[in-house]
Amino acid sequence: MDTKNPSAPPCAQSRPAGKNHPQRRPKSGISGVIHDNARHANRFTVIGNHLAQHPELSLLAIGLSVHIQSLPPGAPVDIKSLAKRFPEGTTRIAAALRELEAHGYLRRTRERTTTGHIVTRTISCNQPGHHAERPADADADTDANSGSARPPRPAHPTTAAPGPPKKRTPRKPLPAVPQPAYSGPGLLQQATDLLAGLRRLDPDLLLSACDTAHLAPGVATWLERDASPTAVRHALISDLPPEGMRRPAAFLAHRLIARLPPPAPFGGLPPPPETVPVRHPLRNCDGCDRGFRGPEAGRCRDCRVAVPMAA
């Protein structure tokens, strides 16, 4: 009775609780992807699964973000440049860029250059929010390719206390410009308008309001010394350095000092009455009937000289 009968049928296994059917593996070649991967040695870009498998981004936005992350720094990524590269139109590309911007994969800011033009600065983020501290449960994520749980990563070290702030070198003040003797509001306004119009002649001469207020008295001094606005403008912008100027306001202040014209006679005021030459009326000479100017009628200078000689 203790001998086992190998021909007896085995006991039926109980059905798994909560499931109607046991887990079945898909037949090979019917469904599911099979990866045939090779390790890249050069010319590759690391893309996170948070982007490749993003649940809310469209396929066009994901592909566009992958393309932007693979570009070198400084490459154009505006809508027109991307529309020339891909068959999608500007409307679809603009919508995909807005998607990436809404989910933090793209940041676009508008900045003003030194020449006064406004440009759009585009910043691509391969991992949005990587500057913020990661939560503890975000490290135990699952690798979608292998299906196994990643080992927990060590916690980020706490940020060290910031050291003393670096002392910024103060900017050198502008040179003192000449001051006019009579600074009326009309003269200063004319000087301010002249300085504000220099940027139309050269984009590098774009001055701030503070620099314009500092240079306006120097230009007013030139105008006070009988220099025309055209002459002042020519003295300031002629023979500009071809390599450009680091600080246009300091360059203009130097020229206002170095090329300052001498003071106008009588301090720029009209001459006194005694110095104005008197213009006599035109008269006819009694001797030769020639016209001359004199305080009273009579003979001209030649006839007055000829009469004593004849005598």
PLY file of the C-alpha trace (Angstrom):
ply
format ascii 1.0
element vertex 311
property float x
property float y
property float z
element edge 310
property int vertex1
property int vertex2
end_header
0.00 0.00 0.00
2.95 2.31 0.45
4.02 1.98 -3.22
3.19 5.07 -5.33
1.36 4.53 -8.60
3.11 6.66 -11.23
0.22 6.22 -13.66
-2.24 8.05 -11.42
-3.30 11.44 -12.81
-1.98 14.48 -10.91
-4.30 16.64 -8.86
-5.85 19.58 -10.69
-4.37 22.97 -9.76
-6.67 25.57 -8.27
-7.48 28.65 -10.38
-5.64 31.83 -9.38
-7.77 34.05 -7.19
-9.11 37.17 -8.84
-8.27 36.04 -12.38
-10.34 34.12 -14.82
-7.34 32.91 -16.82
-3.69 32.45 -15.93
-1.10 34.82 -17.43
-0.39 33.89 -20.97
2.69 34.96 -22.85
2.23 36.28 -26.36
3.40 33.98 -29.08
6.69 34.97 -30.61
6.37 37.00 -33.81
2.68 37.80 -33.34
2.71 40.90 -31.05
5.13 43.01 -29.05
8.35 44.72 -30.03
11.74 43.00 -30.14
14.75 45.29 -29.71
17.84 44.77 -31.83
20.06 47.34 -30.15
23.70 48.22 -30.78
25.79 50.41 -28.50
26.53 53.86 -29.91
30.12 55.03 -29.74
29.70 58.52 -31.25
27.06 60.92 -32.60
24.26 60.03 -30.22
21.90 61.91 -27.88
20.58 60.62 -24.54
16.79 60.98 -24.39
14.84 60.22 -21.23
11.81 57.94 -21.20
9.85 60.75 -19.58
10.00 62.46 -22.99
9.88 59.44 -25.32
6.84 58.00 -23.47
5.20 61.23 -22.36
1.48 60.58 -21.86
0.31 64.07 -22.89
2.68 65.26 -25.62
1.84 64.63 -29.24
4.09 62.55 -31.45
5.14 65.66 -33.37
6.10 67.46 -30.13
8.14 64.46 -28.91
9.99 64.14 -32.22
10.59 67.89 -32.39
12.02 67.91 -28.87
14.34 65.02 -29.75
15.54 66.92 -32.83
16.14 70.12 -30.86
18.10 68.27 -28.14
20.34 66.73 -30.79
21.31 70.10 -32.30
24.56 71.88 -31.35
24.37 75.09 -29.30
23.53 78.13 -31.39
21.59 76.25 -34.07
18.43 78.09 -35.26
15.23 76.57 -33.88
12.70 79.21 -34.86
9.49 78.26 -36.61
10.66 79.26 -40.11
13.95 77.32 -39.81
12.14 74.21 -38.58
9.53 74.51 -41.34
12.33 74.49 -43.94
13.82 71.36 -42.37
10.63 69.28 -41.97
7.59 68.78 -44.21
5.18 69.89 -41.46
3.90 73.44 -41.87
4.49 76.41 -39.62
1.11 75.97 -37.90
1.80 72.41 -36.71
5.37 73.23 -35.71
4.21 76.28 -33.72
1.61 74.14 -31.93
4.27 71.51 -31.08
6.59 74.20 -29.69
3.79 75.49 -27.50
3.25 71.95 -26.18
6.92 71.62 -25.27
6.87 75.05 -23.65
3.78 74.16 -21.59
5.43 70.97 -20.25
8.78 72.60 -19.47
10.89 71.12 -22.28
11.32 74.53 -23.90
11.72 78.08 -22.60
11.47 81.10 -24.88
12.37 84.58 -23.65
12.62 87.90 -25.48
15.81 89.90 -24.94
17.18 93.18 -26.28
20.64 93.10 -27.85
23.29 95.80 -27.63
22.18 97.09 -31.03
18.61 97.65 -29.80
17.02 94.72 -31.64
14.67 92.33 -29.81
15.44 88.63 -30.32
13.85 85.43 -29.03
16.16 83.26 -26.89
15.23 79.55 -26.93
16.42 77.21 -24.14
15.93 73.44 -24.48
15.57 71.39 -21.26
16.22 67.65 -21.51
14.72 67.13 -18.04
12.21 69.72 -16.83
12.52 70.62 -13.18
15.98 69.10 -12.74
17.05 72.15 -10.70
14.41 71.36 -8.05
14.94 68.66 -5.44
13.71 65.26 -6.62
11.15 63.44 -4.44
12.20 60.24 -2.67
9.74 58.00 -4.54
10.89 59.24 -7.95
14.11 57.23 -7.73
12.35 53.84 -7.58
10.93 54.13 -11.09
10.65 51.27 -13.51
12.74 50.80 -16.62
10.23 50.46 -19.44
12.63 48.57 -21.69
13.62 45.84 -19.21
10.54 45.83 -16.97
12.67 45.52 -13.83
12.80 48.01 -11.01
15.88 50.22 -10.91
17.95 50.16 -7.75
17.28 53.17 -5.54
19.64 56.02 -6.18
21.45 57.70 -3.34
19.83 60.84 -2.09
21.20 64.09 -3.38
23.55 65.75 -0.93
22.24 68.83 0.70
23.30 72.05 -0.88
26.17 73.67 0.92
25.65 77.03 2.48
26.45 79.76 -0.03
29.63 81.63 0.59
29.98 85.37 0.79
28.71 87.14 -2.33
31.33 88.13 -4.82
32.08 91.81 -4.93
31.16 93.25 -8.28
33.58 95.77 -9.70
31.76 99.12 -9.85
31.42 100.55 -13.30
33.72 103.45 -14.05
31.74 106.71 -14.14
31.47 108.68 -17.35
33.89 111.59 -17.87
32.59 115.00 -16.88
31.38 116.89 -19.95
31.50 120.69 -20.42
28.65 122.67 -18.89
26.92 125.53 -20.73
26.98 129.06 -19.32
23.21 129.46 -19.79
21.40 126.12 -19.59
17.88 126.89 -20.69
15.26 124.16 -21.08
15.04 124.72 -24.83
18.80 124.30 -25.31
18.93 121.08 -23.24
15.92 119.67 -25.08
17.60 120.37 -28.43
20.76 118.61 -27.19
18.72 115.62 -25.94
16.94 115.28 -29.28
20.29 115.39 -31.10
21.71 112.57 -28.94
18.56 110.47 -29.30
18.78 110.71 -33.10
22.31 109.31 -33.29
21.04 105.73 -33.22
19.39 106.31 -36.61
22.82 107.02 -38.10
24.67 104.20 -36.30
22.93 101.40 -34.32
25.90 101.19 -31.91
25.13 104.68 -30.61
22.00 103.57 -28.73
22.14 105.52 -25.45
20.17 104.99 -22.29
18.16 107.75 -20.65
20.80 108.14 -17.92
23.66 108.45 -20.43
21.67 110.93 -22.53
21.00 113.13 -19.49
24.74 113.08 -18.68
25.84 114.02 -22.22
23.15 116.63 -22.95
24.93 119.54 -21.15
28.07 118.86 -23.23
26.12 119.03 -26.49
24.37 122.19 -25.21
27.79 123.76 -24.68
28.64 123.12 -28.33
25.36 124.65 -29.45
25.98 127.61 -27.19
29.32 128.19 -28.93
27.60 128.72 -32.30
28.08 125.12 -33.49
25.22 123.97 -35.69
23.47 120.64 -34.94
24.90 119.24 -38.19
28.44 120.17 -37.12
27.94 118.59 -33.68
26.51 115.41 -35.23
29.42 115.17 -37.67
32.00 115.66 -34.90
30.47 112.89 -32.81
29.97 110.15 -35.42
32.79 110.77 -37.93
35.65 108.23 -38.01
34.10 105.75 -35.61
36.35 102.79 -34.67
35.70 99.84 -37.02
35.97 97.29 -34.21
33.04 98.88 -32.37
32.75 100.54 -28.97
32.46 98.84 -25.59
30.75 101.87 -24.05
29.35 104.37 -26.58
28.48 106.97 -23.90
32.11 107.18 -22.71
33.30 107.49 -26.32
30.92 110.39 -27.01
31.88 112.10 -23.74
35.55 111.95 -24.75
34.77 113.53 -28.13
32.68 116.28 -26.56
35.69 117.18 -24.41
38.50 116.68 -26.94
36.82 118.43 -29.89
35.17 121.28 -27.98
35.19 124.44 -30.17
36.42 127.77 -28.76
33.92 130.15 -27.17
31.95 132.30 -29.57
32.69 136.05 -29.63
30.81 138.02 -26.94
29.86 134.72 -25.23
27.43 133.75 -27.95
25.41 136.93 -27.42
24.85 139.62 -30.11
27.71 142.15 -30.27
27.26 145.49 -28.48
25.89 148.39 -30.57
29.18 150.29 -30.68
30.96 147.46 -32.44
28.37 147.11 -35.20
29.63 148.86 -38.37
27.41 151.72 -39.52
26.07 151.39 -43.07
25.69 154.86 -44.68
23.19 155.56 -47.42
24.16 155.49 -51.10
24.85 158.93 -52.65
26.02 160.36 -56.01
29.37 162.18 -56.21
29.12 165.87 -57.15
32.38 165.66 -59.15
32.22 162.38 -61.12
28.59 161.41 -60.55
29.73 158.02 -59.23
27.85 156.28 -56.45
29.40 156.12 -52.98
28.31 155.70 -49.38
28.90 158.48 -46.91
27.34 160.29 -43.97
26.53 163.36 -46.11
26.35 164.43 -49.75
29.44 165.76 -51.54
32.38 164.31 -53.37
33.61 160.69 -53.22
36.96 159.75 -51.81
38.77 159.78 -55.18
37.49 163.24 -56.04
38.47 164.59 -52.63
41.99 163.28 -53.14
42.23 164.55 -56.75
41.30 168.20 -55.96
44.29 168.86 -53.62
46.64 167.18 -56.10
45.42 169.35 -58.96
45.84 172.46 -56.83
0 1
1 2
2 3
3 4
4 5
5 6
6 7
7 8
8 9
9 10
10 11
11 12
12 13
13 14
14 15
15 16
16 17
17 18
18 19
19 20
20 21
21 22
22 23
23 24
24 25
25 26
26 27
27 28
28 29
29 30
30 31
31 32
32 33
33 34
34 35
35 36
36 37
37 38
38 39
39 40
40 41
41 42
42 43
43 44
44 45
45 46
46 47
47 48
48 49
49 50
50 51
51 52
52 53
53 54
54 55
55 56
56 57
57 58
58 59
59 60
60 61
61 62
62 63
63 64
64 65
65 66
66 67
67 68
68 69
69 70
70 71
71 72
72 73
73 74
74 75
75 76
76 77
77 78
78 79
79 80
80 81
81 82
82 83
83 84
84 85
85 86
86 87
87 88
88 89
89 90
90 91
91 92
92 93
93 94
94 95
95 96
96 97
97 98
98 99
99 100
100 101
101 102
102 103
103 104
104 105
105 106
106 107
107 108
108 109
109 110
110 111
111 112
112 113
113 114
114 115
115 116
116 117
117 118
118 119
119 120
120 121
121 122
122 123
123 124
124 125
125 126
126 127
127 128
128 129
129 130
130 131
131 132
132 133
133 134
134 135
135 136
136 137
137 138
138 139
139 140
140 141
141 142
142 143
143 144
144 145
145 146
146 147
147 148
148 149
149 150
150 151
151 152
152 153
153 154
154 155
155 156
156 157
157 158
158 159
159 160
160 161
161 162
162 163
163 164
164 165
165 166
166 167
167 168
168 169
169 170
170 171
171 172
172 173
173 174
174 175
175 176
176 177
177 178
178 179
179 180
180 181
181 182
182 183
183 184
184 185
185 186
186 187
187 188
188 189
189 190
190 191
191 192
192 193
193 194
194 195
195 196
196 197
197 198
198 199
199 200
200 201
201 202
202 203
203 204
204 205
205 206
206 207
207 208
208 209
209 210
210 211
211 212
212 213
213 214
214 215
215 216
216 217
217 218
218 219
219 220
220 221
221 222
222 223
223 224
224 225
225 226
226 227
227 228
228 229
229 230
230 231
231 232
232 233
233 234
234 235
235 236
236 237
237 238
238 239
239 240
240 241
241 242
242 243
243 244
244 245
245 246
246 247
247 248
248 249
249 250
250 251
251 252
252 253
253 254
254 255
255 256
256 257
257 258
258 259
259 260
260 261
261 262
262 263
263 264
264 265
265 266
266 267
267 268
268 269
269 270
270 271
271 272
272 273
273 274
274 275
275 276
276 277
277 278
278 279
279 280
280 281
281 282
282 283
283 284
284 285
285 286
286 287
287 288
288 289
289 290
290 291
291 292
292 293
293 294
294 295
295 296
296 297
297 298
298 299
299 300
300 301
301 302
302 303
303 304
304 305
305 306
306 307
307 308
308 309
309 310
